[in-house]
Amino acid sequence: MKPSASRPPGSARCPRCGNAFDCAMHAEPFDCWCRQMPPLPRERLDPSGRCLCPECLAAEIARVAQPEPGAESP
């Protein structure tokens, strides 16, 4: 049996919540669900970190979009 070029569903595990999810980071061509989401700012990325599941990535994107507590609007 020839191995698939992409990872099988559920092949990744979220480092935050531990849930299994489908990550296509190493698929050729790269076409993962995360490309459809808004990008995180560069300072929020950890190049040595693993991918987050859809729920944790959405929560992190929402957290970044909210102003810091106590911060004043210009």
N, CA and C of each residue as an Amber inpcrd file, in Angstrom:
protein
   222
   0.8480000  -1.1730000   0.0000000   0.0000000   0.0000000   0.0000000
   0.8950000   1.2390000   0.0000000   0.6720000   2.1690000  -0.9290000
   1.4670000   3.3770000  -1.0440000   0.9760000   4.4110000  -0.0410000
   1.8820000   5.0560000   0.7380000   1.4370000   6.0690000   1.6940000
   0.8640000   7.2780000   0.9830000  -0.1020000   7.8980000   1.6100000
  -0.7420000   9.0860000   1.0630000   0.1990000  10.2750000   1.1730000
   0.1160000  11.2170000   0.2170000   0.9560000  12.4110000   0.2470000
   0.5320000  13.3530000   1.3660000  -0.7290000  13.3040000   1.7690000
  -1.1850000  14.1700000   2.8450000  -1.4110000  13.3490000   4.1130000
  -1.4530000  14.0420000   5.2250000  -1.6570000  13.3600000   6.4990000
  -3.1120000  12.9260000   6.6120000  -3.3730000  11.8160000   7.2630000
  -4.7510000  11.3710000   7.4290000  -5.4980000  12.2570000   8.4100000
  -6.8500000  12.3550000   8.2920000  -7.6290000  13.1580000   9.2180000
  -7.3500000  12.7530000  10.6640000  -7.3160000  13.7670000  11.5360000
  -7.0740000  13.4930000  12.9380000  -5.6230000  13.2370000  13.2600000
  -4.7290000  13.5430000  12.3340000  -3.3260000  13.2100000  12.5310000
  -2.5800000  14.2060000  13.3980000  -3.1570000  15.3630000  13.6560000
  -2.4980000  16.3590000  14.4930000  -3.2220000  16.4510000  15.8370000
  -2.4920000  16.9180000  16.8410000  -3.0770000  17.0960000  18.1700000
  -2.7690000  18.5160000  18.6170000  -3.7920000  19.2490000  19.0370000
  -3.6420000  20.6450000  19.4480000  -2.8210000  20.7300000  20.7380000
  -1.7830000  21.5830000  20.7570000  -0.9690000  21.7130000  21.9600000
  -1.6910000  22.4210000  23.1050000  -2.7850000  23.1180000  22.8060000
  -3.5250000  23.8290000  23.8620000  -4.5880000  22.9660000  24.5160000
  -5.4500000  22.3580000  23.6950000  -6.5870000  21.6240000  24.2610000
  -6.4280000  20.1090000  24.1670000  -5.5110000  19.6320000  23.3280000
  -5.2800000  18.2020000  23.1870000  -6.2010000  17.5020000  22.2110000
  -7.1280000  18.2400000  21.5770000  -8.0300000  17.6220000  20.6060000
  -7.2960000  17.2530000  19.3250000  -7.6920000  16.1420000  18.7150000
  -7.1540000  15.7290000  17.4240000  -7.8830000  16.5030000  16.3310000
  -7.1410000  16.8540000  15.2740000  -7.7550000  17.5610000  14.1490000
  -6.9510000  17.2830000  12.8870000  -7.5390000  17.6040000  11.7520000
  -6.9000000  17.3860000  10.4620000  -6.0380000  18.5960000  10.1210000
  -4.7520000  18.3930000   9.9950000  -3.8120000  19.4640000   9.6460000
  -3.1750000  19.1100000   8.3070000  -3.2670000  20.0230000   7.3650000
  -2.6980000  19.7740000   6.0380000  -1.4350000  20.5920000   5.8080000
  -0.7440000  20.9500000   6.8870000   0.4540000  21.7720000   6.7680000
   1.4910000  21.1430000   5.8350000   1.6160000  19.8400000   5.8430000
   2.6270000  19.1750000   5.0280000   2.0540000  18.5910000   3.7380000
   0.8140000  18.9110000   3.4240000   0.2080000  18.4050000   2.1910000
   0.7830000  19.1530000   0.9910000   0.8060000  18.4890000  -0.1230000
   1.2520000  19.1100000  -1.3700000   0.0970000  19.0690000  -2.3540000
  -0.3840000  20.1560000  -2.8720000  -0.0110000  21.5180000  -2.5040000
  -0.6120000  21.8940000  -1.1510000   0.0090000  22.8700000  -0.4740000
  -0.4620000  23.3080000   0.8320000  -1.8500000  23.9140000   0.6850000
  -2.8420000  23.2870000   1.2800000  -4.2120000  23.7710000   1.2060000
  -4.9310000  23.3860000   2.4920000  -4.5700000  24.0290000   3.5730000
  -5.1460000  23.7080000   4.8770000  -6.3150000  24.6400000   5.1940000
  -7.2050000  24.1780000   6.0420000  -8.3520000  24.9680000   6.4780000
  -7.9130000  26.2920000   7.1040000  -6.7370000  26.3390000   7.7180000
  -6.3000000  27.5470000   8.4230000  -6.0390000  28.7130000   7.4720000
  -5.8240000  28.4450000   6.2060000  -5.6020000  29.5250000   5.2340000
  -6.8420000  30.3770000   5.0390000  -8.0060000  29.8570000   5.4130000
  -9.2560000  30.5930000   5.2710000  -9.4980000  31.5350000   6.4500000
  -8.6600000  31.4590000   7.4790000  -8.8340000  32.2700000   8.6830000
  -7.9180000  33.4860000   8.6270000  -8.2830000  34.5560000   9.3470000
  -7.3980000  35.7250000   9.3770000  -6.0510000  35.3560000   9.9920000
  -4.9690000  35.9500000   9.4980000  -3.6480000  35.6270000  10.0490000
  -3.4420000  36.2670000  11.4170000  -2.6140000  35.6340000  12.2220000
  -2.2190000  36.2090000  13.5020000  -1.0540000  37.1680000  13.2690000
  -0.9370000  38.1940000  14.1020000   0.2290000  39.0780000  13.9800000
   1.5240000  38.2950000  14.2160000   2.5810000  38.7110000  13.5600000
   3.8650000  38.0210000  13.6290000   4.3280000  37.8020000  15.0610000
   4.1170000  38.7780000  15.9400000   4.5840000  38.6390000  17.3220000
   3.8120000  37.5820000  18.1100000   2.6770000  37.1210000  17.5940000
   1.8890000  36.0790000  18.2600000   2.2230000  34.6800000  17.7520000
   3.0960000  34.5850000  16.7430000   3.4400000  33.2890000  16.1660000
   4.6600000  32.6900000  16.8620000   4.6460000  31.3840000  17.0280000
   5.7770000  30.6650000  17.5940000   6.2850000  29.7150000  16.5130000
   7.3920000  30.0690000  15.8470000   7.8750000  29.2390000  14.7430000
   8.1950000  27.8070000  15.1490000   8.5090000  27.5870000  16.4140000
   8.8080000  26.2270000  16.8620000   7.5670000  25.5180000  17.3920000
   6.4400000  26.2390000  17.4530000   5.2020000  25.6570000  17.9790000
   4.4640000  24.8270000  16.9570000   3.5370000  24.0380000  17.4500000
   2.7090000  23.2170000  16.5700000   1.4240000  23.9630000  16.2260000
   0.7210000  23.4710000  15.2260000  -0.5360000  24.0740000  14.7930000
  -1.6040000  23.9210000  15.8660000  -2.4800000  24.9180000  15.9410000
  -3.6280000  24.8660000  16.8350000  -4.8190000  24.2810000  16.0900000
  -5.7520000  23.6960000  16.8280000  -6.9840000  23.1820000  16.2220000
  -7.8530000  24.3620000  15.7920000  -8.8770000  24.1340000  14.9770000
  -9.7250000  25.2320000  14.5160000 -10.3180000  26.0580000  15.6630000
 -10.7490000  25.4090000  16.7230000 -11.3740000  26.1300000  17.8320000
 -10.3630000  27.0040000  18.5760000  -9.1800000  26.4690000  18.8630000
  -8.1610000  27.2460000  19.5820000  -7.6020000  28.3650000  18.7180000
  -7.4460000  28.1300000  17.4150000  -6.9660000  29.1830000  16.5300000
  -8.0060000  30.2980000  16.4470000  -9.2830000  29.9610000  16.3340000
 -10.3370000  30.9780000  16.2940000 -10.3570000  31.7820000  17.5960000
 -10.1540000  31.1240000  18.7340000 -10.1350000  31.8180000  20.0210000
  -8.9400000  32.7680000  20.0980000  -7.7900000  32.3510000  19.5950000
  -6.5980000  33.2040000  19.6150000  -6.7860000  34.4030000  18.6910000
  -7.3870000  34.2040000  17.5280000  -7.6620000  35.3020000  16.5990000
  -8.6130000  36.2950000  17.2470000  -9.6550000  35.8100000  17.9400000
 -10.6070000  36.6860000  18.6240000  -9.9170000  37.4530000  19.7540000
  -9.0370000  36.7870000  20.4770000  -8.3200000  37.4290000  21.5840000
  -7.4480000  38.5750000  21.0640000  -6.7720000  38.3620000  19.9340000
  -5.9120000  39.3810000  19.3460000  -6.7380000  40.5640000  18.8490000
  -7.9420000  40.3120000  18.3740000  -8.7910000  41.3510000  17.8130000
  -9.3660000  42.2830000  18.8870000  -9.3920000  41.8380000  20.1380000
  -9.9400000  42.6630000  21.2150000  -8.8510000  43.5610000  21.7790000
  -9.2230000  44.8100000  22.1030000  -8.2250000  45.7150000  22.6840000
  -7.8020000  45.2460000  24.0740000  -6.5820000  45.5740000  24.4430000
  -6.0660000  45.2330000  25.7700000  -6.9340000  45.9230000  26.8310000
  -7.2080000  45.2500000  27.9640000  -7.9530000  45.8880000  29.0380000
  -7.2110000  47.1370000  29.5280000  -7.9470000  48.2160000  29.6610000
  -7.3400000  49.4520000  30.1430000  -6.7330000  50.2960000  29.0480000
  -6.6610000  49.7640000  27.8320000  -6.1020000  50.5380000  26.7240000
  -7.1490000  51.5070000  26.2210000  -6.7060000  52.7210000  25.9620000
  -7.6270000  53.7420000  25.4630000  -7.6110000  53.7610000  23.9500000
  -8.7590000  54.0830000  23.3640000  -8.8420000  54.2100000  21.9140000
  -8.2610000  55.5550000  21.5100000  -7.5960000  55.6250000  20.3420000
  -7.0370000  56.9170000  19.9010000  -8.1000000  57.8990000  19.5180000
